[in-house]
Amino acid sequence: MKDLYTLIMAGGSGTRFWPRSKTVKPKQYLNIFGDDSLLQDTIKRFATFSEEEKIYIVSSATQAKVLEEQTPMLPKNNLIYEPVGRNTLPCIGLAAMFAERENPDGIMVVSPSDHLIKNNSLFKDTVLAAAKIADEKDGIVTIGITPTYAATGYGYVQTADNITGTEKIKQFKVERFVEKPDEATATKYLQEGGFYWNSGLFVFKVSVFLKAVEEFAPELYSDLRKIQAEFGKDSYEQTLDTIYRAVESISVDYGIMEHAKNIYLVEGNFDWNDLGSWESVYLADEKKDENGNAGSGDTMFLDTKNSYVYAEDDNVVAVVGMEDVIVVKDGNTTLVCKRENAEDIKKIVEQLKADNKSQYL
């Protein structure tokens, strides 16, 4: 599609992937599966139908070195650095200001940098179907994942009218966005049908999105315009730093999607995993042994079942007589935890910060 822009959001800290995920090289820059990092996989996925010159990445200024090392294929001017993280709405709005200079009516696809997606051909068809709606209906389109269980870790999108009928990729008008539910509510959504997981993938015409920002987040819109006015000037960095630090931290879901009326959903039936923790890596690993163990590097399992181990180069990690554990050895840090406690790893990071042990972060 002509004038299709891609924004990859790569500023996250990936605290649930400690100890591999560190401040200077968070989760999205790690090669969890294969030789390429999650970010590089994401770039390659979009480069099959979006010109590399039109792929933008927004990341943290603290990640500039690793980002530039991993993206030699992209123009350096397409790497946008936030002085501080301010959630997804300011991030997307800033990138939209860059794309607007080239073509205000260009279509922008917004994607996280750290998701595992298979069926790339179906993914492409799904994104292009969303882009067609965004172009023809001046809508903001989200790609919804068909729920497979009563997940409480995702936001949900409730659909209304089916706008396509018989096409293989179903398309709907959106009724509402709903917050992460408790298990009983998630189970109800699954039973009722018509609810999708919020994938974090959005597609829109740049001008349509910026109009929504102006309507629903006018202060942010005004601040972004002030930043845009400094693009290409020596004063840009200072203006960005001063203004961006003061903007409200808000997600695009809360800031725009819960308020706008021109919202649509395209059903995403490609294999999708948001890789939110080491537990999700274990579940996504297709190379488990006969005892349900998986891992990466030089690992050994003895009388061990249903466990995940990562050993960095030149290290051997052996696990004996264990079940349902995660073990990750990285440099001078080692993690051992039950799989059911994988979400609590972020608490270790918080404790290390509180104890001023930044050398381990």
VEXDO-801830 format. One record per residue (C-alpha): x, y, z; residue number from 1; residue in three letters. Coordinates in steps of 0.5 Angstrom, whole numbers. Example, Ala and Ser with C-alpha at 12.3 -4.5 7.8 and 13.67 -1.06 7.14 Angstrom:
2
<baba u="25" v="-9" w="16" n="1" res="Ala"/>
<baba u="27" v="-2" w="14" n="2" res="Ser"/>
END
This chain:
361
<baba u="0" v="0" w="0" n="1" res="Met"/>
<baba u="3" v="7" w="-2" n="2" res="Lys"/>
<baba u="5" v="11" w="4" n="3" res="Asp"/>
<baba u="4" v="6" w="9" n="4" res="Leu"/>
<baba u="8" v="8" w="15" n="5" res="Tyr"/>
<baba u="10" v="4" w="21" n="6" res="Thr"/>
<baba u="11" v="6" w="28" n="7" res="Leu"/>
<baba u="15" v="1" w="33" n="8" res="Ile"/>
<baba u="14" v="2" w="40" n="9" res="Met"/>
<baba u="21" v="0" w="43" n="10" res="Ala"/>
<baba u="22" v="4" w="50" n="11" res="Gly"/>
<baba u="20" v="-1" w="55" n="12" res="Gly"/>
<baba u="24" v="-3" w="61" n="13" res="Ser"/>
<baba u="22" v="-11" w="61" n="14" res="Gly"/>
<baba u="23" v="-12" w="68" n="15" res="Thr"/>
<baba u="19" v="-19" w="68" n="16" res="Arg"/>
<baba u="25" v="-21" w="64" n="17" res="Phe"/>
<baba u="30" v="-20" w="69" n="18" res="Trp"/>
<baba u="36" v="-22" w="69" n="19" res="Pro"/>
<baba u="37" v="-22" w="62" n="20" res="Arg"/>
<baba u="33" v="-15" w="61" n="21" res="Ser"/>
<baba u="37" v="-10" w="63" n="22" res="Lys"/>
<baba u="37" v="-2" w="63" n="23" res="Thr"/>
<baba u="42" v="-1" w="57" n="24" res="Val"/>
<baba u="39" v="-8" w="54" n="25" res="Lys"/>
<baba u="31" v="-9" w="55" n="26" res="Pro"/>
<baba u="27" v="-15" w="53" n="27" res="Lys"/>
<baba u="26" v="-12" w="46" n="28" res="Gln"/>
<baba u="33" v="-12" w="44" n="29" res="Tyr"/>
<baba u="34" v="-20" w="46" n="30" res="Leu"/>
<baba u="34" v="-26" w="42" n="31" res="Asn"/>
<baba u="29" v="-30" w="46" n="32" res="Ile"/>
<baba u="28" v="-34" w="40" n="33" res="Phe"/>
<baba u="33" v="-35" w="34" n="34" res="Gly"/>
<baba u="39" v="-30" w="32" n="35" res="Asp"/>
<baba u="35" v="-24" w="32" n="36" res="Asp"/>
<baba u="32" v="-20" w="37" n="37" res="Ser"/>
<baba u="25" v="-19" w="38" n="38" res="Leu"/>
<baba u="25" v="-12" w="35" n="39" res="Leu"/>
<baba u="29" v="-14" w="29" n="40" res="Gln"/>
<baba u="24" v="-19" w="28" n="41" res="Asp"/>
<baba u="18" v="-14" w="28" n="42" res="Thr"/>
<baba u="22" v="-10" w="23" n="43" res="Ile"/>
<baba u="23" v="-15" w="18" n="44" res="Lys"/>
<baba u="16" v="-17" w="19" n="45" res="Arg"/>
<baba u="13" v="-10" w="17" n="46" res="Phe"/>
<baba u="19" v="-9" w="12" n="47" res="Ala"/>
<baba u="15" v="-15" w="8" n="48" res="Thr"/>
<baba u="10" v="-9" w="6" n="49" res="Phe"/>
<baba u="12" v="-3" w="9" n="50" res="Ser"/>
<baba u="18" v="1" w="6" n="51" res="Glu"/>
<baba u="24" v="1" w="11" n="52" res="Glu"/>
<baba u="24" v="9" w="10" n="53" res="Glu"/>
<baba u="17" v="9" w="13" n="54" res="Lys"/>
<baba u="19" v="5" w="19" n="55" res="Ile"/>
<baba u="19" v="9" w="25" n="56" res="Tyr"/>
<baba u="22" v="7" w="32" n="57" res="Ile"/>
<baba u="20" v="11" w="39" n="58" res="Val"/>
<baba u="25" v="9" w="44" n="59" res="Ser"/>
<baba u="28" v="11" w="51" n="60" res="Ser"/>
<baba u="34" v="16" w="50" n="61" res="Ala"/>
<baba u="38" v="11" w="55" n="62" res="Thr"/>
<baba u="37" v="6" w="49" n="63" res="Gln"/>
<baba u="40" v="10" w="44" n="64" res="Ala"/>
<baba u="46" v="6" w="43" n="65" res="Lys"/>
<baba u="43" v="-1" w="43" n="66" res="Val"/>
<baba u="38" v="1" w="38" n="67" res="Leu"/>
<baba u="42" v="4" w="33" n="68" res="Glu"/>
<baba u="47" v="-2" w="33" n="69" res="Glu"/>
<baba u="41" v="-7" w="32" n="70" res="Gln"/>
<baba u="37" v="-2" w="26" n="71" res="Thr"/>
<baba u="43" v="-1" w="21" n="72" res="Pro"/>
<baba u="37" v="-2" w="16" n="73" res="Met"/>
<baba u="33" v="4" w="18" n="74" res="Leu"/>
<baba u="35" v="12" w="17" n="75" res="Pro"/>
<baba u="37" v="15" w="23" n="76" res="Lys"/>
<baba u="32" v="20" w="23" n="77" res="Asn"/>
<baba u="27" v="15" w="24" n="78" res="Asn"/>
<baba u="29" v="13" w="31" n="79" res="Leu"/>
<baba u="26" v="18" w="35" n="80" res="Ile"/>
<baba u="28" v="18" w="43" n="81" res="Tyr"/>
<baba u="24" v="20" w="49" n="82" res="Glu"/>
<baba u="27" v="24" w="54" n="83" res="Pro"/>
<baba u="23" v="20" w="59" n="84" res="Val"/>
<baba u="17" v="15" w="58" n="85" res="Gly"/>
<baba u="10" v="18" w="58" n="86" res="Arg"/>
<baba u="6" v="11" w="56" n="87" res="Asn"/>
<baba u="3" v="10" w="49" n="88" res="Thr"/>
<baba u="-1" v="16" w="47" n="89" res="Leu"/>
<baba u="5" v="21" w="48" n="90" res="Pro"/>
<baba u="9" v="16" w="44" n="91" res="Cys"/>
<baba u="4" v="15" w="38" n="92" res="Ile"/>
<baba u="3" v="22" w="38" n="93" res="Gly"/>
<baba u="10" v="24" w="37" n="94" res="Leu"/>
<baba u="11" v="19" w="32" n="95" res="Ala"/>
<baba u="5" v="22" w="28" n="96" res="Ala"/>
<baba u="8" v="29" w="28" n="97" res="Met"/>
<baba u="14" v="26" w="24" n="98" res="Phe"/>
<baba u="10" v="22" w="19" n="99" res="Ala"/>
<baba u="5" v="28" w="18" n="100" res="Glu"/>
<baba u="11" v="32" w="15" n="101" res="Arg"/>
<baba u="11" v="27" w="9" n="102" res="Glu"/>
<baba u="4" v="26" w="9" n="103" res="Asn"/>
<baba u="-2" v="28" w="13" n="104" res="Pro"/>
<baba u="-6" v="23" w="10" n="105" res="Asp"/>
<baba u="-1" v="17" w="10" n="106" res="Gly"/>
<baba u="-4" v="11" w="14" n="107" res="Ile"/>
<baba u="0" v="9" w="20" n="108" res="Met"/>
<baba u="1" v="2" w="23" n="109" res="Val"/>
<baba u="3" v="2" w="31" n="110" res="Val"/>
<baba u="6" v="-4" w="34" n="111" res="Ser"/>
<baba u="9" v="-6" w="40" n="112" res="Pro"/>
<baba u="17" v="-9" w="39" n="113" res="Ser"/>
<baba u="17" v="-15" w="43" n="114" res="Asp"/>
<baba u="11" v="-19" w="41" n="115" res="His"/>
<baba u="12" v="-26" w="38" n="116" res="Leu"/>
<baba u="8" v="-27" w="32" n="117" res="Ile"/>
<baba u="8" v="-33" w="27" n="118" res="Lys"/>
<baba u="4" v="-34" w="20" n="119" res="Asn"/>
<baba u="7" v="-27" w="17" n="120" res="Asn"/>
<baba u="3" v="-28" w="11" n="121" res="Ser"/>
<baba u="-4" v="-28" w="15" n="122" res="Leu"/>
<baba u="-1" v="-22" w="19" n="123" res="Phe"/>
<baba u="0" v="-18" w="13" n="124" res="Lys"/>
<baba u="-7" v="-19" w="10" n="125" res="Asp"/>
<baba u="-10" v="-17" w="17" n="126" res="Thr"/>
<baba u="-6" v="-11" w="17" n="127" res="Val"/>
<baba u="-7" v="-9" w="10" n="128" res="Leu"/>
<baba u="-15" v="-10" w="11" n="129" res="Ala"/>
<baba u="-14" v="-6" w="17" n="130" res="Ala"/>
<baba u="-11" v="0" w="13" n="131" res="Ala"/>
<baba u="-16" v="-1" w="8" n="132" res="Lys"/>
<baba u="-22" v="1" w="13" n="133" res="Ile"/>
<baba u="-17" v="6" w="16" n="134" res="Ala"/>
<baba u="-17" v="10" w="9" n="135" res="Asp"/>
<baba u="-24" v="9" w="7" n="136" res="Glu"/>
<baba u="-28" v="10" w="13" n="137" res="Lys"/>
<baba u="-23" v="15" w="17" n="138" res="Asp"/>
<baba u="-23" v="10" w="23" n="139" res="Gly"/>
<baba u="-18" v="8" w="28" n="140" res="Ile"/>
<baba u="-17" v="1" w="27" n="141" res="Val"/>
<baba u="-15" v="-4" w="33" n="142" res="Thr"/>
<baba u="-13" v="-11" w="31" n="143" res="Ile"/>
<baba u="-16" v="-16" w="36" n="144" res="Gly"/>
<baba u="-14" v="-23" w="38" n="145" res="Ile"/>
<baba u="-19" v="-28" w="39" n="146" res="Thr"/>
<baba u="-19" v="-30" w="46" n="147" res="Pro"/>
<baba u="-17" v="-38" w="48" n="148" res="Thr"/>
<baba u="-18" v="-37" w="55" n="149" res="Tyr"/>
<baba u="-21" v="-33" w="61" n="150" res="Ala"/>
<baba u="-15" v="-28" w="61" n="151" res="Ala"/>
<baba u="-14" v="-23" w="66" n="152" res="Thr"/>
<baba u="-8" v="-20" w="64" n="153" res="Gly"/>
<baba u="-11" v="-17" w="57" n="154" res="Tyr"/>
<baba u="-16" v="-11" w="56" n="155" res="Gly"/>
<baba u="-22" v="-13" w="52" n="156" res="Tyr"/>
<baba u="-25" v="-10" w="46" n="157" res="Val"/>
<baba u="-33" v="-11" w="45" n="158" res="Gln"/>
<baba u="-35" v="-11" w="38" n="159" res="Thr"/>
<baba u="-42" v="-9" w="35" n="160" res="Ala"/>
<baba u="-44" v="-9" w="28" n="161" res="Asp"/>
<baba u="-40" v="-14" w="23" n="162" res="Asn"/>
<baba u="-38" v="-9" w="17" n="163" res="Ile"/>
<baba u="-36" v="-14" w="12" n="164" res="Thr"/>
<baba u="-40" v="-21" w="12" n="165" res="Gly"/>
<baba u="-37" v="-26" w="9" n="166" res="Thr"/>
<baba u="-29" v="-24" w="8" n="167" res="Glu"/>
<baba u="-24" v="-29" w="11" n="168" res="Lys"/>
<baba u="-22" v="-23" w="16" n="169" res="Ile"/>
<baba u="-28" v="-21" w="20" n="170" res="Lys"/>
<baba u="-28" v="-13" w="21" n="171" res="Gln"/>
<baba u="-33" v="-10" w="26" n="172" res="Phe"/>
<baba u="-35" v="-3" w="29" n="173" res="Lys"/>
<baba u="-33" v="-3" w="36" n="174" res="Val"/>
<baba u="-38" v="-2" w="42" n="175" res="Glu"/>
<baba u="-33" v="-1" w="47" n="176" res="Arg"/>
<baba u="-26" v="-2" w="50" n="177" res="Phe"/>
<baba u="-26" v="-5" w="57" n="178" res="Val"/>
<baba u="-20" v="-5" w="63" n="179" res="Glu"/>
<baba u="-17" v="-12" w="65" n="180" res="Lys"/>
<baba u="-22" v="-16" w="68" n="181" res="Pro"/>
<baba u="-23" v="-21" w="74" n="182" res="Asp"/>
<baba u="-23" v="-28" w="72" n="183" res="Glu"/>
<baba u="-31" v="-28" w="73" n="184" res="Ala"/>
<baba u="-32" v="-23" w="68" n="185" res="Thr"/>
<baba u="-27" v="-25" w="63" n="186" res="Ala"/>
<baba u="-30" v="-32" w="63" n="187" res="Thr"/>
<baba u="-37" v="-29" w="62" n="188" res="Lys"/>
<baba u="-34" v="-25" w="56" n="189" res="Tyr"/>
<baba u="-31" v="-32" w="53" n="190" res="Leu"/>
<baba u="-38" v="-35" w="54" n="191" res="Gln"/>
<baba u="-42" v="-29" w="51" n="192" res="Glu"/>
<baba u="-37" v="-28" w="45" n="193" res="Gly"/>
<baba u="-36" v="-22" w="41" n="194" res="Gly"/>
<baba u="-30" v="-20" w="46" n="195" res="Phe"/>
<baba u="-23" v="-20" w="43" n="196" res="Tyr"/>
<baba u="-16" v="-19" w="47" n="197" res="Trp"/>
<baba u="-13" v="-12" w="46" n="198" res="Asn"/>
<baba u="-7" v="-13" w="42" n="199" res="Ser"/>
<baba u="-4" v="-6" w="42" n="200" res="Gly"/>
<baba u="-4" v="-6" w="35" n="201" res="Leu"/>
<baba u="-7" v="0" w="32" n="202" res="Phe"/>
<baba u="-8" v="3" w="25" n="203" res="Val"/>
<baba u="-10" v="10" w="23" n="204" res="Phe"/>
<baba u="-10" v="15" w="18" n="205" res="Lys"/>
<baba u="-5" v="20" w="21" n="206" res="Val"/>
<baba u="-9" v="26" w="20" n="207" res="Ser"/>
<baba u="-15" v="22" w="23" n="208" res="Val"/>
<baba u="-11" v="20" w="29" n="209" res="Phe"/>
<baba u="-8" v="27" w="31" n="210" res="Leu"/>
<baba u="-15" v="30" w="30" n="211" res="Lys"/>
<baba u="-17" v="25" w="36" n="212" res="Ala"/>
<baba u="-12" v="28" w="40" n="213" res="Val"/>
<baba u="-14" v="35" w="39" n="214" res="Glu"/>
<baba u="-21" v="33" w="41" n="215" res="Glu"/>
<baba u="-20" v="28" w="47" n="216" res="Phe"/>
<baba u="-13" v="31" w="49" n="217" res="Ala"/>
<baba u="-12" v="38" w="47" n="218" res="Pro"/>
<baba u="-6" v="40" w="52" n="219" res="Glu"/>
<baba u="-2" v="34" w="49" n="220" res="Leu"/>
<baba u="-4" v="36" w="42" n="221" res="Tyr"/>
<baba u="-2" v="43" w="44" n="222" res="Ser"/>
<baba u="5" v="41" w="47" n="223" res="Asp"/>
<baba u="6" v="36" w="41" n="224" res="Leu"/>
<baba u="5" v="42" w="36" n="225" res="Arg"/>
<baba u="10" v="46" w="40" n="226" res="Lys"/>
<baba u="15" v="40" w="39" n="227" res="Ile"/>
<baba u="14" v="39" w="32" n="228" res="Gln"/>
<baba u="15" v="46" w="31" n="229" res="Ala"/>
<baba u="22" v="45" w="33" n="230" res="Glu"/>
<baba u="24" v="39" w="28" n="231" res="Phe"/>
<baba u="30" v="40" w="25" n="232" res="Gly"/>
<baba u="33" v="46" w="29" n="233" res="Lys"/>
<baba u="38" v="46" w="34" n="234" res="Asp"/>
<baba u="33" v="48" w="39" n="235" res="Ser"/>
<baba u="29" v="41" w="38" n="236" res="Tyr"/>
<baba u="33" v="37" w="44" n="237" res="Glu"/>
<baba u="32" v="42" w="49" n="238" res="Gln"/>
<baba u="25" v="43" w="47" n="239" res="Thr"/>
<baba u="23" v="36" w="47" n="240" res="Leu"/>
<baba u="26" v="35" w="54" n="241" res="Asp"/>
<baba u="23" v="41" w="57" n="242" res="Thr"/>
<baba u="16" v="40" w="54" n="243" res="Ile"/>
<baba u="16" v="32" w="54" n="244" res="Tyr"/>
<baba u="17" v="31" w="61" n="245" res="Arg"/>
<baba u="11" v="35" w="63" n="246" res="Ala"/>
<baba u="6" v="32" w="59" n="247" res="Val"/>
<baba u="1" v="27" w="62" n="248" res="Glu"/>
<baba u="3" v="20" w="62" n="249" res="Ser"/>
<baba u="-3" v="16" w="59" n="250" res="Ile"/>
<baba u="-5" v="10" w="55" n="251" res="Ser"/>
<baba u="-8" v="11" w="48" n="252" res="Val"/>
<baba u="-13" v="6" w="50" n="253" res="Asp"/>
<baba u="-15" v="11" w="56" n="254" res="Tyr"/>
<baba u="-14" v="17" w="52" n="255" res="Gly"/>
<baba u="-17" v="16" w="45" n="256" res="Ile"/>
<baba u="-20" v="9" w="44" n="257" res="Met"/>
<baba u="-25" v="9" w="50" n="258" res="Glu"/>
<baba u="-28" v="16" w="48" n="259" res="His"/>
<baba u="-27" v="16" w="40" n="260" res="Ala"/>
<baba u="-33" v="14" w="36" n="261" res="Lys"/>
<baba u="-30" v="12" w="29" n="262" res="Asn"/>
<baba u="-27" v="6" w="32" n="263" res="Ile"/>
<baba u="-26" v="-1" w="28" n="264" res="Tyr"/>
<baba u="-23" v="-8" w="30" n="265" res="Leu"/>
<baba u="-20" v="-13" w="25" n="266" res="Val"/>
<baba u="-20" v="-20" w="28" n="267" res="Glu"/>
<baba u="-13" v="-22" w="28" n="268" res="Gly"/>
<baba u="-12" v="-30" w="28" n="269" res="Asn"/>
<baba u="-5" v="-31" w="27" n="270" res="Phe"/>
<baba u="-1" v="-34" w="32" n="271" res="Asp"/>
<baba u="0" v="-28" w="37" n="272" res="Trp"/>
<baba u="4" v="-28" w="44" n="273" res="Asn"/>
<baba u="5" v="-22" w="48" n="274" res="Asp"/>
<baba u="11" v="-25" w="51" n="275" res="Leu"/>
<baba u="10" v="-22" w="58" n="276" res="Gly"/>
<baba u="14" v="-26" w="62" n="277" res="Ser"/>
<baba u="19" v="-32" w="62" n="278" res="Trp"/>
<baba u="13" v="-36" w="63" n="279" res="Glu"/>
<baba u="10" v="-34" w="57" n="280" res="Ser"/>
<baba u="17" v="-36" w="54" n="281" res="Val"/>
<baba u="16" v="-43" w="56" n="282" res="Tyr"/>
<baba u="9" v="-44" w="54" n="283" res="Leu"/>
<baba u="11" v="-41" w="47" n="284" res="Ala"/>
<baba u="17" v="-45" w="46" n="285" res="Asp"/>
<baba u="16" v="-51" w="41" n="286" res="Glu"/>
<baba u="22" v="-55" w="43" n="287" res="Lys"/>
<baba u="20" v="-58" w="49" n="288" res="Lys"/>
<baba u="23" v="-65" w="51" n="289" res="Asp"/>
<baba u="20" v="-71" w="53" n="290" res="Glu"/>
<baba u="19" v="-68" w="60" n="291" res="Asn"/>
<baba u="16" v="-62" w="58" n="292" res="Gly"/>
<baba u="23" v="-58" w="59" n="293" res="Asn"/>
<baba u="25" v="-52" w="55" n="294" res="Ala"/>
<baba u="31" v="-47" w="55" n="295" res="Gly"/>
<baba u="36" v="-44" w="51" n="296" res="Ser"/>
<baba u="44" v="-45" w="51" n="297" res="Gly"/>
<baba u="48" v="-50" w="55" n="298" res="Asp"/>
<baba u="43" v="-53" w="59" n="299" res="Thr"/>
<baba u="42" v="-60" w="63" n="300" res="Met"/>
<baba u="36" v="-63" w="66" n="301" res="Phe"/>
<baba u="36" v="-69" w="71" n="302" res="Leu"/>
<baba u="29" v="-72" w="74" n="303" res="Asp"/>
<baba u="26" v="-65" w="72" n="304" res="Thr"/>
<baba u="20" v="-63" w="69" n="305" res="Lys"/>
<baba u="16" v="-57" w="66" n="306" res="Asn"/>
<baba u="22" v="-52" w="67" n="307" res="Ser"/>
<baba u="25" v="-47" w="63" n="308" res="Tyr"/>
<baba u="33" v="-45" w="63" n="309" res="Val"/>
<baba u="37" v="-40" w="60" n="310" res="Tyr"/>
<baba u="44" v="-41" w="60" n="311" res="Ala"/>
<baba u="49" v="-35" w="57" n="312" res="Glu"/>
<baba u="55" v="-37" w="53" n="313" res="Asp"/>
<baba u="60" v="-40" w="56" n="314" res="Asp"/>
<baba u="56" v="-43" w="62" n="315" res="Asn"/>
<baba u="53" v="-49" w="64" n="316" res="Val"/>
<baba u="46" v="-49" w="68" n="317" res="Val"/>
<baba u="44" v="-56" w="71" n="318" res="Ala"/>
<baba u="37" v="-57" w="74" n="319" res="Val"/>
<baba u="36" v="-63" w="78" n="320" res="Val"/>
<baba u="30" v="-66" w="82" n="321" res="Gly"/>
<baba u="26" v="-60" w="80" n="322" res="Met"/>
<baba u="19" v="-59" w="77" n="323" res="Glu"/>
<baba u="15" v="-52" w="74" n="324" res="Asp"/>
<baba u="21" v="-48" w="75" n="325" res="Val"/>
<baba u="25" v="-42" w="71" n="326" res="Ile"/>
<baba u="32" v="-41" w="72" n="327" res="Val"/>
<baba u="36" v="-36" w="68" n="328" res="Val"/>
<baba u="43" v="-35" w="69" n="329" res="Lys"/>
<baba u="46" v="-28" w="66" n="330" res="Asp"/>
<baba u="53" v="-25" w="68" n="331" res="Gly"/>
<baba u="53" v="-24" w="75" n="332" res="Asn"/>
<baba u="46" v="-25" w="76" n="333" res="Thr"/>
<baba u="42" v="-31" w="77" n="334" res="Thr"/>
<baba u="34" v="-32" w="77" n="335" res="Leu"/>
<baba u="31" v="-38" w="80" n="336" res="Val"/>
<baba u="23" v="-38" w="81" n="337" res="Cys"/>
<baba u="17" v="-42" w="81" n="338" res="Lys"/>
<baba u="13" v="-42" w="74" n="339" res="Arg"/>
<baba u="7" v="-39" w="77" n="340" res="Glu"/>
<baba u="11" v="-33" w="80" n="341" res="Asn"/>
<baba u="14" v="-31" w="74" n="342" res="Ala"/>
<baba u="10" v="-24" w="74" n="343" res="Glu"/>
<baba u="13" v="-23" w="81" n="344" res="Asp"/>
<baba u="20" v="-22" w="78" n="345" res="Ile"/>
<baba u="19" v="-15" w="77" n="346" res="Lys"/>
<baba u="19" v="-14" w="85" n="347" res="Lys"/>
<baba u="26" v="-16" w="85" n="348" res="Ile"/>
<baba u="28" v="-11" w="80" n="349" res="Val"/>
<baba u="24" v="-6" w="85" n="350" res="Glu"/>
<baba u="28" v="-9" w="91" n="351" res="Gln"/>
<baba u="34" v="-8" w="87" n="352" res="Leu"/>
<baba u="33" v="-1" w="86" n="353" res="Lys"/>
<baba u="31" v="1" w="93" n="354" res="Ala"/>
<baba u="37" v="-3" w="95" n="355" res="Asp"/>
<baba u="41" v="2" w="91" n="356" res="Asn"/>
<baba u="44" v="-4" w="87" n="357" res="Lys"/>
<baba u="44" v="-1" w="80" n="358" res="Ser"/>
<baba u="50" v="-6" w="78" n="359" res="Gln"/>
<baba u="45" v="-11" w="77" n="360" res="Tyr"/>
<baba u="40" v="-8" w="73" n="361" res="Leu"/>
END
